[in-house]
């Protein structure tokens, strides 16, 4: 029961912001590129449900458009991490104890030594700040995460009798990894994907906060927080609503991940 509540509550919160991002392609209350200095820092009202910022822009519109920026960056970054990390993890597990396994895992350790912010700074120093570079930085950091999770889950499967039977039948390591190992670790990867998705939202907000993410005029939740920090005593709503958007999105994804874990794990299903 607890797992179902977490799953549905998390799914509901996630869908709210996903829907806001989708709707923003077709309609927003006001144009986010339109400045109205005369209406700057207005509190929430019927005209502006979440108020306006220091440039007179509608905060609800900014949050809606910022949702698609955060979701797109996090989603593509997770896709990069999963697309490269899972094959590396499967390869390392298939060659456990060998030189290929050692190279892959030591490479993962090297990437882990540099947080996504440091990677973003290095990339930005060469190519300049942008949403694309934020995607690359977060995606690179996700690769060793998925590689480690995949390898750890796959190692225990390589000792099973049905894997031994597949090897006796003449199947190679690559074929066994794709046909037998991957389907049995997919549930774990889905749950890990939701966790990394939430961390990607936070990472994108952090990178935008320090000016390394999406650049103006593209709205970003992290940059909205950065712009509000010097005016928080005059217009606290400028910080409260973007902060709540980040909080609720990350909370929703984490709850959904917990619910998926309980739902997909057969041992937890039997316990219920």
C-alpha positions, 0 to 999 in steps of 0.5 A: 500500500505504501509503495502504491501511494508513493508511486501515484503521488510521485507520478502525479507531481511529475505529470503536473510539471511535465504537463506544464512544460508541454503546454508551454510550447503552445500557450503561456499566460504571458510572453517570457521575453516581454519586459514590463518594468512598470509591473516589476516585483508585483506580488501574486494577483489575478493578473499574475497568479505567481507575481512578476520578477524584477523585469516585470515578467510573469513568474508562472510563465517563466516556471512553465517554460523553465520546466521544459528546459530543466526536464529536457536537460535532465532527460537527455543527460540521463539518456546519455548516461544510460545509453553509454553506462549500461553497455559499459557495465554489461561489458565489465560484468561479462569480463569480470576480473579481466583487463577490460573490466579493470579499464572500465571501472578505473575509468569510472573512478576517474570520472567520479573524481570530478563532480558535474559542476567541475566537468561543466566548468571545464567544458564551459571554459572551452565551449562557453556556457549553454544548455547543451554543455550542461547536458554534456556535463551531467550526462558524462557524470551519469555514465559511471553511475549506470555502469556501476549499477549495471555491473553490480547487478549483472555480476550476481547473474553470471553465476546462475545456472541458466547463464551457465546453460546459455554458455554451454549452448554456445552463446557468446558473452555479448549475446548473453548480456543482451538476451539474458542479463539486460532484461533481468537488470532492467527493473533496477535501471528504470528505478535508477533512471528516475533517481538520476532524473531527479538529480539531473533536475537539481544539477541543471538548476545548480549549473544555471544558478552559477551561470553555466546552464541555459543562457538568457533569454531562455528561462531556467529555474536555477537562474530565477533563483540566482536573480532573486537572491538580492531581492528576496527581502523585497519580493520573496515570491521571486525565490519561493515559487521557482524553489517550490518548482524544483522541490516538488519536481525532485520530490515527485521523481523520488517518490515515483522511484521508491514506488517503482522499486516496491512495485518492480521488486518481486521480493517486496511484492511477495512480502506484501 
